[in-house]
Amino acid sequence: MKIQAQRRFLDGSAGCRYTEAMTESIDEITINYEEDGILVIEELEKIVLNRGAWTTILFLFRERDRRTGEFGPPKAGLRRYQKFRGLFRKRDAINLSEKTAGVLLEKLTEWFDQGKSPKQDPFASDST
C-alpha cells in the first residue's frame, strides 16, 4: 500500500508539488517520480543494503533534463528509510554523480583493501 504525503512549509502552506511515497513494504519503495504524467526520475536498479526499522537502499537512476526532455547520465543514490507507524518514510538521501561515485569507490577500495596494513593515525599520541 502506498500513501502520498505532500510536503508543507512551516507556516502550513503547501510545499512543492513533489510528494513522498510512503509504503508498508521495503520491496514497494521506489524513486520513480512523475510530474504531470511525465516520468522525471527513472529508477534503473536498486539493491537493499540492510533491512529493518532503518533501511538503506542504493538506487541507480537517471533524471530527465527539463530543458531538453532527455534523460541524463545514470546516477547512484543512497536512501535511508525509517519505519514509523507501519510505513517507511525517507529520512536521508545522498546522490552520487559518475565523478563522485568514482572517488567513493576508489577510497572505499583503499580503506577496505585486505592486503594493506592500516595507515597510522597522524593525531595519535606516541607514548614510546
N, C-alpha and C positions, 0 to 999 in steps of 0.2 A: 504494500500500500504506500503510495506517495502522497505527500501533503505539500502544498505550495505555501510558503510564508513570505509575504512581501516585506522587504526591509523598510524601516521607517527611521526618520531623523529623530533626534532627542525631543524636538518640540511636538512629535506625534504626526507630523505631516508625512505623506508617502515619500519614500525614497526613490531611487532609480527603479526602472522597470524590471531590473534583474530580480528573479525570485530564486530562492534557495530551496531545492527539493529535499525534503526530509523523508527518510524511508525507515521501515522496520527491519529490513534485511540488508546485510553488507553487500550481498550479490546484486541488489537493486541500485546501488549507488552508481551514478554516472556523472560525468561532467559535460555530456552533450547539452548544448544550450541553444534554444531557438528564440528568435526575436521577430515578431510579426510573421511567423510561419517560415522563416529562413534560418537554416542551421548556421549559427555563428561560431560555435566551438564544437568541433567534431572529435569525439573520443576514438582513438585508433586501437588502443590496447590498454589493459590495466592489470596490475598484479597487487594482490593484497599482501602486504608485508607482515602485518600482525592483526589478529582478530581479538575482540574483547570489548569492554566498555569504552576503551580508547583504541580506535582502529586507524592504521596507517595504510594508505594506498598510493602506489606510484602509477601515474597515468602517462600515456603517450597520447598527445593530442595535437591538433592544429587549429588555428584561428583564421577566420575569414577577414581579409583586408576590407575595411568599409569603403575605401575609395575605388578599388578595382573589382571587388566582389569575388576575388580568387582567394583560395586558401594559401596561407603562408607555409613556411617550413615547419616540420614537426618540432614540438617542444615536449619536455618532460615536466611533470608537476607532482610534487608530494602533497598529499592532503591528509589532515588529521581530522577524524570524526569522533564525536563523543556520543555515546548512547545515553539519552536522558528521557525519562518517562516513556521508554519503549521505542524512541525514534532516534536515528542517527542524524546529528547536525554537524555541519562543517565548522571546525573551530580554528583551523590554521591552514595556510596554503603557501607553497613556495614553487614558483615557476622557474624552470631552467631552460635557457636557450641552448643551442648547439655548442656555443662557446663556453658557457658556464658549466654545462654538463661535462665537457671535456676536462676542464680544470678540476671539477669534483672527482671524476673518475681517476685522474692522474694522482690526486692527493690521497684518495682512499686506497688506491693500489700501493702507494708508498707507505702509508701508515700500517696497512694490514699485510704487507708482504712477509710471508713466513721465513724467508731466507735472510732477512736483515735483523740485526740487533736494534733495540730501541735506541734512539738518539738520547744523549744526555740532556737533561733539563738545564739550561743556562742559568736559571734562577735558583736552582737547588744549592743549599749550603754544603760546602765541602768541609767536613769535620775531621779530616785526617791531619 
